[in-house]
Amino acid sequence: MSLTATRIHADTATVTVASQMAAITDWSARYFGPWWNAAAADDPDPGSLADGGGLVLAEVDSDRVDDIAALVADCGTEETIYANARTLVGRADGITYAVQPDEQIGYQANGRRLVIVGGELEPVAVAAARLARELVRGQLLADGWTVLHASAATQNGDAVLTLGDKGAGKTTTGLLLALGGWGLLANDRVFVRAESDGRVRVLPWPSAAALGLGLLDATGLYDQVRERVLAGGQLHPTQHPTVTQTLMDGRREPLWRATGKELKPQFFPDQLASWLGLTLATEARVAGLLFPTMSPEAVPALVENGRTLTDADVFDQKTEDRYPDIFGLTPTAATGTRALTEHLARLPRRSMLLSHDTDASGALLTKTAEEIVSAS
């Protein structure tokens, strides 16, 4: 069986996902296409695919999962959590082997060449896209980019970054600005880099977008999402099955885990455009920073709180909680972070209270963001 391939480009980073199953490479094309210029590769030959970038080879093969599990056991096992799954890791002769027993997925990493195998197509496709993104991240970090925990919306090539702790309103801010006609560049994380001309460039971090049922209802998006689900449309597989059933039943109240974490619909990146009608942006320069605080009953307003960029806003190997660098794909030391912080500190920043009144919050956000952009 011949190989198919999807090649991904993000600035100077290049990664190719190859497989004997077109459904796996199509998944990466769909996932990265809106933001990272993913397209079918013309030369799906493992010997020439990487082009100095990264290569992910992904297949459905249960026997190879067992083989990798045996290698992990022979190498001496470390245990960690990777992509919310228990992961056993072993290393030998410069090669990293890993297995996720509950997911029946095995990994083998030799530099920027990664092999992923599993028992079922969808988990393999998801894992292949995840590792492709990690390969891009490693290349961009080595080229001086930094990952921030922020959403980003753009207007005519200028971006406002929204930062804050979990629950502050980063995703809500990005969505409300996008519904107001801005381009959505990222909903949760972004790549940023300070340039020699004093500007800060920003690139997207493609990921599934988690939008709460209450937010969908308040913004008038709930009904069209439910219609898609009832017609057989599939949201991202990381979504909890209870959320799908809730949408099918027409219930709009937020869902909560026993831990207090909200269960939300999870959208593929391309569904932000095809289901929600948003415009996706691919690159911009940062014009300013927003620091929202969500207070359900508040009157949306600008406030003075002195919030600035902090170490908690930066993702590095110490703060990365979902995707620890078990395959050695990222640089051991950050570059350019100090220059980035200095550049961002000189940009306009605004702090504000947002509420569950999405019309009032959206109006405040749009007015504030447009003032920032017009002054840049």
N, C-alpha and C positions, 0 to 999 in steps of 0.2 A: 504494500500500500504506500502511495506517495505521500510526502509531507505537505502540509499547508502551513502558512506562516502569516503572522501579523507583525508589522514593524511599527515601533512607537518612537516618536521624537518629542523631546521637551528641551528646548534650548539646545545645548550641546550634548545632551544625554540621548543615547540610542539603545533600545532593547528590542529583541525579536522573540516572539513566542511562536514555537513550532510544535506541530503535533500531526499524527496520522489521522486525527479526527477533526474535521473542519469546525464542529460545534465548539471545540475548545478555543481555537484561534478566533472564531467569530465572537466569542464571549469577550475576549480582550479588545477586539476591534470596537465592539459596542461600548464597553466600559470606558475606554480611554479616548475614543474617537472625538467626542465633543470638546475635549480639553487638550489632548496630547497628540493630535495629528496622527492617529493610528490608522493604518491602511494595510491592505493585503500586500505581502512582499512578493516580488517577481521571481526571486531566486531561493525557494525554500530548500536549501542545501545546508545541513548543519556545519559543513566545513567553511562556508562563506557567509553565514547569517550574521554573526555578531558584529562584524565591521568595527572592531575595537570597542564596542559597547558591551551589552550583556545579552545572554542567550538563555531562554527557558525552554526546555524540552518537556512536554507534558503528555502523559498517556494513561489510559485506563488499563491497569495490569495488577491484579491482586497478588499474583505470585511474587512480583518484584517488591511489593510492600512487605511481604514476609521476609524476603532476602535482606532488605534494608533494616528491618527490625532485628534480624540476627546480627548484622554488622554493628548496629548500635549496642547490642548486648555485649559483643566481643570487645568493643572499644572502651568500655567503661562508661557508665551512663550518668549524664546530668539530667535533671528534671526542671522544667520551667513552664510558664504559660505563654503561649504564642497564639495570637489571633483568638484569644479566649478559649483555647483548648490545651489540655495537658499534653506536653511535648517532651519526648525523651531524646537526648542528643548525645552523640558519640563522635570522636575525632580520631583520625589516623592518617599519617602520611600526607598532611596538608588538606585532606578531604573531610568535610563535615557531613555526617549522616544524621538524620532525624526522623522520628516516626511519631504520629499522633494516633495512638491505638484506638481511641473511641471513634475517630473519624475515618480510620483505615486509610491514612495518607502517609506516604513516605517521601523523604527529600534526600537529595545528594547534591552537595555544593562543592565545586572546585573553582575557586576564584569567582569570576562572573559567569560561569557556566553552571546552570542549575537544572537538575532533573526532578520532576515531580510525578509520582505515580499514585494511583488510588483505585478503589474498588468500584466507584461510580463516577459517571461523567460530570455531573454538576459540581460536586466538591472539588474535583480535579481542576475544572475550569475556574472556579473561584480562587483556588490556591495559586494557579498559574498567574492570574491577573494580579493577585496580591504580591507575589514574588517579583513580577515584572515591575511593579511600582516600587518595590524595595530596591531593585537594581537601578532604576532611574534616580531614586533618592540618593543612593550612594554616589553616583556620578555627579549629581548636582551639588551635594555637600562638598565633594572634593574640589569642585569648581567655585567654591566660595559662597554658595547659597546657604540659607538658614531656614528651618521650618518653624513657623509661628502658629500658635493655637489661635486662629482668627478666621473670621469670614471676610469676604471682600466683594464689593460691588463697584462697577465701573461706569464711567460716563465719558465718552470721547477720549478714551485712552488714559484717563485719570481714575485712580481707585481710592476709596476710603476703606481702611481696615477696621474691623470691629473686634475688640479684644475684651477679655474679662474672664472671670471664673466660670465654672460650670453652672449653667442655669442663668447666667447674666443676660442672655438674649442675643448672642452672636448669630445663631441661625435665624432667629426671628428677624433681626435687623437686615441680614442679607436677603431674606425672602421678601420683606416689605419693600425694600428698595427695588428689588427685581420686579415686583408687581407694579411698582411705580414707574417702570420703564427703564431702569438701569440694567446693565449686564451683570449677571451673577458669575463671578470668577471662582469663588470657593465658598463652601458653607461651614467648614470646620477648621481646615488647616491651609496654610499657604507657604510657598517658597518665596523668600525675599532676599535681595542682595543690593548692597550699596554700590553705586557706580562712581567712577572717578569724577563725573560731572556734578556730583552732589545729589543726583536722583536715586530713588530706591525702586528697583524693578520688582515686580511681583508676578509669580506664575501660580497656576492652580495645582492643588493636590486632589486628584480625582478620588472620590469616595461616595459610598451610598449616603444619601441625605436622609436624616431622621427628622420627620416633621410630625409633631403631636396631633392627635385627633382634634383637640380643642383649637389648635392653631389653624388646621385645615378648615374647620367649621367657621371660625371667626373671619377668615379671609375669603370665604365663599368658594373654596376649592374642594370641599368635602364631597359634594354631590357628583362632580365630574370624576373624582377619583373612584368613588363607589361604583359609578357606571362602568368604568374600565374594569374593575375587579369582577363585577357581575357578568361582564361580557367575556371573562376568561383571562383577562390581563394578569400577568404575574409580577408582583413586586419583588424586591431583592430577597434572596433566600435567607439572609440573616434576620429577616423579620420574624417575630414570634407568631406561631400559627393562630394564637388568640386574636391578634390584631386583624388578620385576614377575615376571621369569622365575624369579628365585630363590625367590620366594614360591610360584609355581606348582609348582616342583620340590620344595618342602618343605624347602629348606635353611635353616638357622638361623644359620649363622656370619656375623658382620659382614662387610660388603663395603667395600673401600677403593679409592680412586683412587690412581694412581701418586704424586700429590702428598701422600698421607697423609690426605686428608679422607675421612671415612666416607660411604658412599652409604646413604641411609635411605629407608624408605617415607615418602611425603608425603601427609598426610591433609587433606582439606577440613575447614574448621571444623565443618560439620554432621556429618561422619563421626566426630568425637570423641564425639558423643552417640549417633548411630545405629549405628555399628560397635563402639565401645569402651564404650558405656554410661555415659559420664561426664556429669555435670551441668555446664552452662555458666552462669557468672554474668555479669551485665551491668554491675554497678557496685558499689563498696564504698568504705569508708574504710580507710586503712592503719593497722594496729595495731602492726606491727613488721617487722623485716628479718631475713632469713636469708642467710648467706654460706657456702655449701657448698664443699667441695673433694672431688673424686672421686678415690678411691684404691682400685683394684679389690680388693686383698687386705686392706684395713684393717678394723679392728673399728669400726663406726659409733659415733661418740662426739662430744660437745661438746668444743670446743677453744678455746684463747685465742689469737687472732692479731691483735686490734685492727683488723680490716678495717672500713672505713666507706665511705660513698658517695664516689666519686671522679669526676673529670671524664670518665673513660673509661666510666662507667656512663650518661652522658647522650648522647643522640643529638642532634647539631646539624649545621649545614651543613658543619662541618669534619670531623666523624667519621662522617657518613652514608656508607656504602660501597656500598649496593645501589641506592638511589634518590636520586641527586643531584638537586637542585632545578633541572632544566634548563628548566622551564616557569614559573619565577618565582611559585610558589604559596605559598611560606612567607615569614614576616616576616624581614627582614634582621637583626634583633636579637632575642635571646631576652628574654622577660619573666618575672619571677617565679622565676627559677632560684635566686637567693640565698635568698629566703624559703623555697622548697621545701627546699633543703639544710638550712637551720636547723631547720625543722620535723621533717624526717626524722632529724636528728641527736639529737633529744630522745626518739625512740621506742626501745623495747627492740630489741636486735639480738643475734643468736646466730650463732656460727661453728661449723661441724661438719665432721667427716669422714664421707663416705658411701662405700659400697662396692658391689660387684656383688651383694651379698646384699640383695636388694630387700625381703625381709621385715624384716630387722633395720633397714635404712635407713628403711623406711616407718614402722616403729614409733617410731624416734627422731624422725623429722620430725613425725609426728602429735602425739606427746607434747609436743614443743617448741613447735609452732605453737599447740596448745590452751592451753599455759601463757601464751604471749604474748597471745592473744586474751582469755583470762579476766582478765588483769591490765589490759586497756585500759579 
